[in-house]
Amino acid sequence: MDLNVVLPLLSSALSFVFAAMVADQWIRRRQPYQLVWTVGLLWYGISAGTEFLGSAFGWSEPLYRTWYLVGAFGVAAYLGLGTIYLLNRTRFGYFVAVSFALAGLFSYLTSVKYAREGTPASTETVIAVVAATLLSAVAVALVTRFRRRWIGHTCAIILVAASAVVAFVTLTVPIAPPGYAVDEIGIPVGTAMPADLRILTPPFNIVGAFALVFGAVYSAYIFMPKVRVMRVTTQIPVIGAIGRAIAVVVNVVASIPAAWRAFRAGTLNSRVPATLLIALGGFIPGWTSGLNRFGVTWSFFIGELLGVVLIFLGFLVSIEVFSDVRLPFTHIVLRRRERTFEGADRSGGIAQEAPSR
């Protein structure tokens, strides 16, 4: 049994099943975050599918380009965009704005790393990436300040436009023979792509992964019994966003004992374990993908599978609040269930929209 074949095959199959279930939710409820998450899960399945095909039957240049385009630019970005839509009534947009700025900084640091390795990116590309991320940060912060409900649409416009650019570049940029790159244990790596393209990936991955992980943590914080040991009251957008993000993480950790007691008593809101599983599922593949960038590849396929499994488990926990479980795209009810608590999820999605804060 070749794990390089089995692991991505399992990841791809589960992602497509998961995408079908979320798409069915969108058909019934028409929530924008459900549609965007469906797209992100389809990208997840396609990316893992290219890894399965490459490991099982051999890599080729078209397969490698597809893997890089979908995996490096699509998965995290669209899953994160779904979370941004979910939280578009909160101040979460400030955190997204800070993530854009951090992504620009990381792109610059990545360009410095490539220059030291002898494969520098062009100065024009570095300037363009940093400028675009900073302008995006300012735009998202301003929309959060004055038209909060437009956060999701604003980020979607930025992402779709950027996706069109990177799709054209990824599919047309010259690649040296043999047209792909895998390491000594058969894991695909991005080194075959030119530095000018590789420094474009941090804004997609950092903003998307941060939104998915910290958005899930924030959602759990909203619905869990709270112990507030840290408060941030400043209204300065950037500083306040960073401070509130840190405060959420600190307060979540401080609230764990109370949440555990509520869980044992059966009174914990089901969205808390659901969103924490989603956060962990977003963190693990983000971490292993980052390790892949720095040459540590053995955990890449493992993290990819664990990620989609944990996010799917979060979904299964969250549907405890639904009245029925259906076969996707049909009216066939597999099981009917009573709502487990008053005020259960009315959105029919992976998680309920957070209240305005």
C-alpha positions in Angstrom: 0.0 0.0 0.0 1.5 3.3 -1.1 0.5 6.1 1.3 1.3 8.7 -1.4 -1.6 7.2 -3.4 -4.0 6.2 -0.6 -3.9 9.4 1.5 -4.7 11.9 -1.3 -7.3 9.6 -2.8 -9.1 9.5 0.6 -8.8 13.3 0.9 -10.2 13.9 -2.6 -13.1 11.5 -2.1 -14.1 13.0 1.2 -13.8 16.5 -0.1 -16.2 15.8 -3.0 -18.7 14.2 -0.7 -18.4 17.1 1.7 -18.8 19.6 -1.1 -22.0 17.8 -2.3 -23.5 18.1 1.2 -22.7 21.8 1.6 -24.0 22.4 -1.9 -27.2 20.8 -0.9 -27.4 23.2 2.0 -26.9 26.1 -0.3 -29.7 25.0 -2.6 -32.1 24.9 0.4 -30.9 28.0 2.3 -29.1 30.2 -0.3 -26.5 31.5 2.2 -23.5 32.9 0.3 -21.0 31.3 2.7 -22.4 27.9 1.8 -21.8 28.5 -1.9 -18.2 29.7 -1.4 -17.4 26.8 1.0 -18.7 24.5 -1.7 -16.2 26.0 -4.2 -13.4 25.7 -1.6 -14.2 22.1 -1.0 -14.3 21.4 -4.7 -10.8 22.9 -5.0 -9.7 20.7 -2.1 -11.0 17.6 -3.8 -9.4 18.6 -7.2 -6.0 19.4 -5.6 -5.9 16.1 -3.7 -7.1 14.4 -6.8 -4.2 15.6 -8.8 -1.9 14.3 -6.1 -3.5 10.9 -6.3 -3.2 10.8 -10.1 0.4 12.0 -10.0 1.4 9.5 -7.4 -0.5 6.6 -9.0 0.2 7.2 -12.7 3.0 9.7 -12.9 3.2 13.5 -13.0 2.9 15.6 -16.1 3.2 19.3 -16.8 -0.6 19.9 -17.2 -1.3 17.9 -14.0 1.4 19.8 -12.1 0.1 23.2 -13.3 -3.4 22.2 -12.2 -2.1 21.0 -8.8 -0.3 24.3 -8.2 -3.1 26.6 -9.4 -5.8 24.9 -7.4 -3.8 23.9 -4.3 -1.5 26.9 -3.9 -4.1 29.5 -4.8 -7.6 28.1 -4.4 -8.2 25.9 -1.4 -7.4 28.1 1.6 -8.5 31.3 -0.1 -12.0 30.2 -0.9 -12.6 28.3 2.4 -11.4 31.5 4.2 -13.7 33.6 2.1 -16.7 31.5 3.2 -15.8 32.3 6.8 -15.6 36.0 6.0 -19.1 35.8 4.6 -20.3 34.0 7.7 -18.9 36.7 10.0 -19.7 39.7 7.8 -21.8 41.3 10.6 -18.9 41.5 13.0 -15.6 43.4 13.3 -13.8 40.4 11.9 -13.1 42.4 8.8 -10.4 44.3 10.7 -8.6 41.1 11.3 -8.9 40.2 7.6 -7.3 43.6 6.8 -4.4 42.9 9.1 -4.0 39.5 7.5 -3.7 41.2 4.1 -0.9 43.4 5.4 0.9 40.5 7.0 0.6 38.5 3.8 2.3 41.4 1.9 5.1 41.4 4.4 5.5 37.6 4.1 5.6 37.9 0.3 8.4 40.4 0.7 10.3 38.2 3.1 9.8 35.2 0.8 11.3 37.2 -2.1 14.4 37.9 0.1 14.7 34.2 0.8 14.6 33.3 -2.9 17.1 36.0 -3.7 19.5 34.5 -1.1 19.0 31.1 -2.7 19.9 32.4 -6.2 16.4 32.5 -7.7 15.2 36.1 -7.1 11.8 37.4 -8.0 11.7 40.6 -10.1 11.6 43.9 -8.2 8.5 44.9 -10.2 6.6 41.8 -9.1 7.6 42.2 -5.4 6.5 45.8 -5.5 3.2 44.9 -7.2 2.4 42.1 -4.7 3.1 44.3 -1.6 1.2 47.2 -3.0 -1.8 45.1 -3.9 -2.0 43.5 -0.5 -1.6 46.8 1.3 -4.3 48.4 -0.8 -6.6 45.4 -0.2 -5.9 45.8 3.6 -7.0 49.4 3.5 -10.1 48.7 1.4 -11.2 45.9 3.7 -10.6 48.0 6.8 -12.6 50.9 5.3 -15.5 48.7 4.3 -15.5 47.2 7.8 -15.7 50.6 9.3 -18.4 52.1 7.1 -20.3 49.2 5.3 -19.7 46.1 7.3 -22.1 43.9 5.4 -20.1 44.4 2.2 -17.0 42.7 3.7 -17.7 39.4 2.0 -18.4 41.0 -1.4 -15.3 43.2 -1.2 -13.1 40.2 -0.4 -14.8 38.2 -3.1 -14.1 40.8 -5.7 -10.4 41.0 -4.7 -10.1 37.2 -4.7 -11.8 36.6 -8.0 -9.8 39.3 -9.7 -6.5 37.9 -8.2 -7.5 34.4 -9.1 -8.0 35.4 -12.8 -4.5 36.9 -12.8 -2.7 33.9 -11.2 -4.7 31.4 -13.3 -3.4 33.0 -16.5 0.2 33.2 -15.1 0.2 29.7 -13.7 -1.1 28.1 -17.0 1.3 30.0 -19.3 4.5 30.6 -17.4 7.5 28.5 -18.8 8.5 25.5 -16.7 11.8 23.8 -17.2 11.8 20.1 -18.2 10.4 17.7 -17.1 7.6 20.2 -16.3 7.0 19.3 -12.6 8.9 18.8 -9.4 8.6 16.1 -6.7 11.0 15.3 -3.9 12.8 12.1 -3.1 9.8 10.5 -1.4 7.4 11.5 -4.3 5.7 14.5 -2.7 5.0 17.4 -5.2 6.8 20.7 -4.4 6.5 24.1 -5.9 10.2 24.5 -6.9 9.5 24.0 -10.6 7.6 27.3 -10.7 9.5 30.6 -11.1 10.0 32.9 -8.1 7.8 35.6 -9.6 4.8 33.2 -9.3 5.7 31.6 -6.0 5.7 34.9 -4.1 2.1 35.4 -5.2 0.9 32.5 -3.0 1.2 34.0 0.5 -1.7 36.5 0.2 -4.0 33.6 -0.9 -2.9 31.2 1.7 -2.2 33.5 4.7 -5.4 35.5 4.4 -7.5 32.4 3.7 -6.0 30.2 6.4 -6.1 33.0 9.0 -9.8 33.7 8.2 -10.8 30.0 8.4 -8.9 29.2 11.6 -9.4 32.4 13.6 -12.9 32.8 12.2 -13.8 29.4 13.6 -12.1 30.2 16.9 -14.0 33.5 17.1 -17.3 31.7 16.4 -16.6 29.2 19.2 -15.8 32.1 21.5 -19.2 33.7 20.7 -21.2 30.6 21.7 -19.1 29.2 24.6 -19.3 30.1 28.3 -16.9 33.0 28.6 -14.2 33.9 31.0 -12.8 37.3 30.0 -9.3 37.8 31.3 -8.3 40.2 28.6 -10.2 43.1 27.1 -9.2 45.5 24.3 -11.2 48.8 24.1 -9.1 50.8 21.7 -10.9 51.8 18.5 -7.8 52.3 16.4 -8.5 49.9 13.5 -5.2 48.0 13.0 -4.0 48.0 16.6 -7.5 47.3 17.9 -7.9 44.4 15.4 -4.6 42.8 16.5 -5.5 43.3 20.1 -8.9 41.9 19.8 -7.6 38.9 17.9 -5.1 38.2 20.7 -7.8 38.8 23.3 -10.1 36.2 21.7 -7.4 33.5 21.7 -6.5 34.3 25.3 -10.1 34.3 26.5 -10.9 31.1 24.6 -8.1 29.3 26.4 -9.2 30.8 29.7 -12.8 29.7 29.0 -11.9 26.0 28.2 -12.6 24.8 31.8 -16.0 26.3 31.8 -16.7 25.0 28.4 -15.6 21.5 29.5 -18.0 21.6 32.5 -20.8 22.7 30.2 -19.9 19.9 27.8 -20.0 17.3 30.5 -23.3 18.7 31.7 -24.8 18.5 28.2 -25.4 22.2 28.1 -22.6 23.3 25.7 -23.8 24.8 22.5 -23.0 22.3 19.7 -21.5 25.0 17.6 -18.6 25.3 20.0 -17.0 21.8 19.4 -18.0 22.1 15.7 -16.2 25.3 15.1 -13.2 24.2 17.2 -12.9 21.1 15.0 -13.1 23.3 11.9 -10.3 25.6 13.4 -8.1 22.6 14.0 -8.9 21.2 10.6 -7.8 24.5 9.0 -4.7 24.8 11.1 -3.1 21.3 10.5 -3.0 21.4 6.6 -1.9 25.1 6.8 1.0 24.1 9.0 2.0 21.0 6.9 1.7 23.0 3.7 4.0 25.6 5.2 6.5 22.9 6.1 6.4 21.7 2.5 7.5 25.1 1.4 10.6 24.8 3.6 11.5 21.3 2.5 9.7 19.2 5.2 7.3 17.2 3.0 6.7 13.9 4.8 3.6 15.3 6.7 2.0 17.0 3.7 -0.5 14.3 2.6 -1.2 13.4 6.3 -2.0 17.0 7.2 -4.2 17.3 4.1 -6.3 14.3 5.1 -6.5 15.2 8.7 -7.6 18.7 7.8 -10.6 17.6 5.7 -11.5 14.9 8.2 -11.6 17.3 11.1 -13.5 20.0 9.2 -16.0 17.3 8.1 -16.3 16.1 11.7 -17.1 19.7 12.7 -19.8 19.7 10.1 -21.3 16.5 11.4 -21.3 17.9 15.0 -22.9 21.1 13.8 -25.8 19.3 12.0 -26.9 18.0 15.4 -29.0 21.2 15.6 -30.8 20.5 12.3 -34.3 18.9 12.1 -33.3 16.3 9.5 -30.5 14.7 7.5 -31.2 14.4 3.8 -29.6 12.6 0.9 -28.0 15.6 -1.0 -30.0 17.0 -3.9 -33.1 15.0 -3.1 -36.1 15.1 -0.8 -35.1 11.7 0.8 -34.8 12.2 4.6 -32.3 9.8 6.1 -33.0 10.7 9.7 -35.2 13.2 11.5 -34.0 14.7 14.7 -35.3 17.0 17.3 -33.6 20.3 17.9 -31.3 20.0 20.8 -31.7 23.4 22.3 -33.8 26.5 22.0 -32.6 28.9 19.3 -31.0 26.2 17.3 -29.2 27.0 14.0 -31.7 28.5 11.6 -29.3 29.0 8.7 -29.1 25.4 7.8 -25.3 25.8 7.3 -22.2 24.5 8.8 -22.5 27.1 11.5 -24.9 29.9 12.3 -24.0 33.5 11.5 -22.4 35.2 14.4 -24.4 38.0 16.0 -23.4 41.6 15.3 -20.7 42.9 17.5 
